[in-house]
Amino acid sequence: MRPAQLAETVFWKIDSYDRDLRFGSENPANLATARRVLTIMLASEY
């Protein structure tokens, strides 16, 4: 069993995609045509 750590460093980013989540959004500010995706990753996995 791994000892518990008090803090982890993470990397994160927010991307804007089209409504189908296939391509980047042409207008990320327009929520009617864009979807936002949050990606979170442990720094130790980079």
HUGIJO-V347708 format. One record per backbone hydrogen bond with DSSP energy under -0.5 kcal/mol. CO is the residue of the C=O (numbers start at 1). NH is the residue of the N-H. If there is no record, write none. Layout:
[[CO NH] [CO NH]]
This chain:
[[9 43] [11 41] [13 39] [15 37] [16 25] [17 35] [18 21] [23 18] [27 30] [29 31] [30 33] [30 34] [33 19] [35 17] [37 15] [37 39] [39 13] [41 11] [42 45] [43 46]]
